[in-house]
Amino acid sequence: MNHPAFPPLRNTALPHTFRQIRIERAREHGHPEGDSRTAYILIAPLDDEGRIDATVWAAHKEACRVVRKRADGDDSLGHLVRGPGGHWRFHYDVSGKTADESGHHFENERFELGEYVSVREADGPHAYRVVAVNAL
């Protein structure tokens, strides 16, 4: 899917620290087995400890993206943005139909296989598990 606000990424022009990260809904009330159809795919640079690298992000903001995946609807495309206090948000500026969501303490989280992270969505915080971290 191409959109003017999302030109194709040229991964050869990005630092080698950029990763494609997939997080899926972890077990919680209503989803005792988790839900792989409720997920996010992030394109972001990670530092040596697996945290989002804010310095590299600042130099390559346009390349830092998010795809919000839901089984009952279309994917929402957005950018990974840094808000006040260094907090990370998902800004869906293409369709304008989905409110921003925020990564709960993403500035301290490690994006490594099996780790858990939280995303604050419109209906509250939800736990997600890192299921893939791949080089671009």
Rosetta silent file (secondary structure, phi, psi, omega in degrees, C-alpha in Angstrom):
SEQUENCE: MNHPAFPPLRNTALPHTFRQIRIERAREHGHPEGDSRTAYILIAPLDDEGRIDATVWAAHKEACRVVRKRADGDDSLGHLVRGPGGHWRFHYDVSGKTADESGHHFENERFELGEYVSVREADGPHAYRVVAVNAL
SCORE:     score description
SCORE:     0.000 S_00000001
   1 L     0.000  118.917  177.683    0.000    0.000    0.000 S_00000001
   2 L  -104.094  144.056  178.533    1.573    3.283   -1.096 S_00000001
   3 E  -147.136  142.549 -177.222    0.566    6.645    0.241 S_00000001
   4 L   -54.956  -32.849 -179.552    2.204   10.062   -0.335 S_00000001
   5 L   -77.591   -9.271 -177.548    2.907   10.456    3.395 S_00000001
   6 E  -129.585   69.929  177.086    4.668    7.078    3.396 S_00000001
   7 L   -62.072  152.229 -179.629    7.206    6.921    0.587 S_00000001
   8 L   -56.666  143.576  177.160    8.913    3.524    0.351 S_00000001
   9 L   -79.448  138.833  173.010   11.820    3.047    2.736 S_00000001
  10 L  -107.568   94.002 -172.025   15.236    2.618    1.226 S_00000001
  11 H   -63.912  -19.344  177.302   16.850    0.505    3.894 S_00000001
  12 H   -70.798  -17.563  179.194   20.298    0.946    2.343 S_00000001
  13 H   -92.750   -2.211 -177.994   20.073    4.634    3.309 S_00000001
  14 L  -102.738  152.481  175.230   19.289    3.849    6.958 S_00000001
  15 L   -59.057  151.710 -177.668   21.723    3.016    9.763 S_00000001
  16 L   -64.955   -8.120 -178.781   22.229   -0.708   10.357 S_00000001
  17 L   -83.675   -5.202  179.442   20.500   -0.383   13.752 S_00000001
  18 E   -70.209  137.835 -178.848   17.026   -0.114   12.190 S_00000001
  19 E  -133.002  153.960  167.411   14.765   -3.067   12.957 S_00000001
  20 E  -100.826  119.710 -174.082   11.309   -4.306   12.077 S_00000001
  21 E  -117.052  128.561  175.975    9.681   -5.205   15.393 S_00000001
  22 E  -113.322  125.609  174.273    6.412   -7.115   15.715 S_00000001
  23 E  -119.106  137.506 -178.250    4.512   -7.038   18.999 S_00000001
  24 E  -122.235  150.129 -179.498    1.332   -9.066   19.524 S_00000001
  25 E   -54.307  126.894  179.665   -1.390   -8.843   22.162 S_00000001
  26 L   -85.898  174.986  177.976   -0.332  -10.882   25.174 S_00000001
  27 L   -61.255  135.864  175.484   -2.583  -12.939   27.415 S_00000001
  28 E  -163.571  174.160  178.354   -5.113  -10.840   29.284 S_00000001
  29 L   -54.799  129.853 -177.739   -8.753  -10.890   30.336 S_00000001
  30 L    90.822  -17.439  178.153  -10.783  -11.643   27.226 S_00000001
  31 E  -139.990   69.603 -175.121   -7.722  -13.080   25.454 S_00000001
  32 L   -62.602  -21.351  178.336   -6.454  -15.960   27.634 S_00000001
  33 L  -106.458    5.654 -172.756   -4.184  -17.190   24.822 S_00000001
  34 L    81.632 -173.468 -179.459   -3.239  -13.740   23.556 S_00000001
  35 E  -153.429  104.379 -178.288   -4.172  -12.589   20.062 S_00000001
  36 E   -72.108  -14.820  179.232   -1.709  -12.642   17.165 S_00000001
  37 E   -84.274  -11.127  175.618   -4.207  -10.733   14.960 S_00000001
  38 E  -106.213  104.172 -169.401   -3.988   -7.720   17.298 S_00000001
  39 E  -151.963  169.001  171.566   -0.489   -6.442   16.695 S_00000001
  40 E  -131.775  144.325  170.665    1.824   -3.590   15.824 S_00000001
  41 E  -117.459  122.590 -178.721    4.763   -3.576   13.473 S_00000001
  42 E  -110.287  141.189  169.162    7.356   -0.930   14.296 S_00000001
  43 E  -113.524  112.709 -174.631   10.245    0.290   12.168 S_00000001
  44 E  -156.810  153.565  174.629   12.729    1.855   14.580 S_00000001
  45 E   -82.535  139.122  176.672   16.433    2.017   15.425 S_00000001
  46 E  -116.382  144.567  177.103   17.517    0.065   18.499 S_00000001
  47 L   -83.503 -174.492 -177.563   20.620    0.662   20.585 S_00000001
  48 L   -63.397  -20.084  179.983   22.968   -2.058   21.870 S_00000001
  49 L   -98.205    5.192  178.076   20.582   -2.788   24.759 S_00000001
  50 L    83.047   13.886  177.761   17.530   -3.214   22.507 S_00000001
  51 L   -96.555  155.651  176.846   15.964    0.131   23.404 S_00000001
  52 E   -62.384  127.610 -177.189   14.666    2.684   20.893 S_00000001
  53 L   -88.485  102.724 -175.361   17.619    4.905   20.016 S_00000001
  54 H   -65.310  -31.904 -179.696   16.344    8.483   20.331 S_00000001
  55 H   -68.550  -46.127  178.428   19.446   10.007   18.714 S_00000001
  56 H   -68.753  -39.038  176.470   19.171    7.900   15.564 S_00000001
  57 H   -54.549  -46.401 -176.533   15.376    8.391   15.574 S_00000001
  58 H   -59.629  -32.561 -179.309   15.883   12.194   15.553 S_00000001
  59 H   -83.944  -13.996 -175.270   18.036   11.942   12.417 S_00000001
  60 L  -139.521   44.520 -175.852   15.599    9.597   10.608 S_00000001
  61 H   -55.547  -41.564 -176.376   12.113   10.491   11.906 S_00000001
  62 H   -61.823  -29.578 -177.807   10.377    9.877    8.574 S_00000001
  63 H   -82.930  -12.709 -177.193   11.606    6.277    8.499 S_00000001
  64 L   -87.469  104.511 -169.544   10.304    5.472   12.016 S_00000001
  65 E  -125.772  167.934  176.923    6.895    3.994   11.330 S_00000001
  66 E  -143.182  143.514  171.621    4.149    1.903   12.841 S_00000001
  67 E  -121.495  122.737  177.744    1.428   -0.303   11.407 S_00000001
  68 E   -94.748  115.839 -176.231   -1.542   -1.010   13.678 S_00000001
  69 E  -107.322  129.729  177.110   -2.980   -4.403   12.741 S_00000001
  70 L  -136.657  141.165 -177.513   -6.482   -5.513   13.717 S_00000001
  71 L   -66.367  -30.120 -173.659   -8.410   -8.578   12.490 S_00000001
  72 L  -100.917   17.547 -179.103  -11.671   -6.658   12.082 S_00000001
  73 L  -162.780  179.761  178.128  -10.439   -3.641   10.161 S_00000001
  74 L   -74.180  154.538  174.716   -7.931   -2.048    7.887 S_00000001
  75 L   -65.607  145.373  173.911   -4.370   -1.494    8.964 S_00000001
  76 E  -107.445  128.745  179.851   -3.613    1.978   10.329 S_00000001
  77 E  -100.727  140.360  179.310   -0.336    3.537    9.193 S_00000001
  78 E  -158.061 -172.850  178.184    1.504    6.018   11.327 S_00000001
  79 E  -117.356  149.999  171.376    4.796    7.303   12.616 S_00000001
  80 E   -85.014  115.922 -177.422    6.671    6.627   15.810 S_00000001
  81 E  -121.901  155.966 -179.916    6.984   10.071   17.410 S_00000001
  82 E  -106.906  122.429 -177.803    8.573   11.307   20.597 S_00000001
  83 L   -98.230 -169.183  179.265    6.380   13.419   22.820 S_00000001
  84 H   -56.460  140.714  178.736    6.953   15.557   25.893 S_00000001
  85 H    74.550    9.428  178.798    9.233   14.006   28.472 S_00000001
  86 H    81.005   13.248  179.930   10.677   11.585   25.905 S_00000001
  87 L   -79.013  141.160 -178.309    7.547    9.414   25.771 S_00000001
  88 E   -92.586  139.195  179.039    6.930    7.478   22.547 S_00000001
  89 E  -132.379  158.710  171.973    3.606    7.685   20.679 S_00000001
  90 E  -104.767  115.575 -177.410    2.088    6.194   17.561 S_00000001
  91 E  -108.425  112.863 -177.950    0.758    9.058   15.449 S_00000001
  92 L   -93.141   82.259 -172.852   -1.670    7.976   12.720 S_00000001
  93 L   -91.517   -1.062 -177.388   -1.437   11.004   10.477 S_00000001
  94 L   -83.422  -58.560 -176.235   -2.506    9.378    7.214 S_00000001
  95 L   -85.457  -30.321 -177.977   -6.159    8.538    7.756 S_00000001
  96 L    72.757    6.247 -177.042   -6.799   10.809   10.712 S_00000001
  97 L   -95.058  -18.650 -176.339   -9.392    8.307   11.956 S_00000001
  98 L  -109.610  129.184  179.172   -7.345    6.648   14.685 S_00000001
  99 L   -68.802  155.363  175.373   -6.308    8.531   17.813 S_00000001
 100 L   -59.471  147.004  173.768   -2.670    8.546   18.888 S_00000001
 101 E  -121.214  160.878 -178.731   -1.604    5.690   21.131 S_00000001
 102 E  -128.889  145.006  173.962    1.364    5.677   23.445 S_00000001
 103 E   -81.498  120.582 -178.501    3.995    3.187   24.395 S_00000001
 104 E   -75.390  109.055 -179.117    3.908    2.884   28.165 S_00000001
 105 L    61.648   30.293  178.201    7.508    3.468   29.287 S_00000001
 106 L   -57.324  -28.439 -179.199    8.839    2.604   25.813 S_00000001
 107 L   -63.036  -19.424  179.638   11.818    4.841   26.585 S_00000001
 108 L  -110.436   -8.097 -174.023   12.954    2.174   29.102 S_00000001
 109 L   -80.326  147.537  175.213   11.704   -0.985   27.373 S_00000001
 110 L  -101.610  126.516  179.810   13.921   -3.531   25.657 S_00000001
 111 L   -96.079   80.218  178.865   12.609   -4.796   22.339 S_00000001
 112 L  -126.858  152.724 -178.737   13.947   -8.342   22.461 S_00000001
 113 L   -50.075  131.304  176.437   12.190  -11.621   21.693 S_00000001
 114 L    87.130  -12.545  178.991    9.835  -12.664   24.474 S_00000001
 115 L   -72.887  155.127  178.270    9.875   -9.310   26.288 S_00000001
 116 E  -109.921  140.206  176.237    6.583   -7.668   27.245 S_00000001
 117 E  -133.622  162.098  178.911    5.680   -4.031   26.573 S_00000001
 118 E  -118.400  141.992  176.235    2.506   -2.029   27.177 S_00000001
 119 E  -122.961  127.405  176.474    0.590    0.174   24.756 S_00000001
 120 E   -87.777  111.461 -178.817   -1.978    2.676   25.998 S_00000001
 121 E  -105.984 -178.723 -177.010   -4.881    2.491   23.565 S_00000001
 122 L   -57.263  -33.384 -178.892   -8.257    4.262   23.521 S_00000001
 123 L   -97.544   12.431  177.087   -9.732    1.687   25.933 S_00000001
 124 E   118.167 -176.562 -177.961   -6.732    1.630   28.288 S_00000001
 125 E   -77.730  146.486  177.843   -3.341   -0.091   28.543 S_00000001
 126 E  -136.541  144.230  178.075   -2.731   -3.511   27.011 S_00000001
 127 E   -86.227  139.447  176.311    0.212   -5.896   27.285 S_00000001
 128 E  -129.975  151.722  178.868    2.030   -6.979   24.124 S_00000001
 129 E  -114.767  136.535  177.046    4.801   -9.507   23.625 S_00000001
 130 E   -73.988  117.630 -177.661    7.750   -8.976   21.270 S_00000001
 131 E  -111.090  -12.858  177.861    7.532  -11.841   18.779 S_00000001
 132 E  -156.812  139.454  172.824    9.991  -10.707   16.091 S_00000001
 133 E  -139.721  109.824 -174.972   12.938   -8.345   15.765 S_00000001
 134 E  -127.017  143.575  173.200   14.520   -8.358   12.309 S_00000001
 135 E   -66.648  148.221  177.092   17.108   -6.244   10.559 S_00000001
 136 L   -74.392    0.000    0.000   15.764   -4.286    7.574 S_00000001
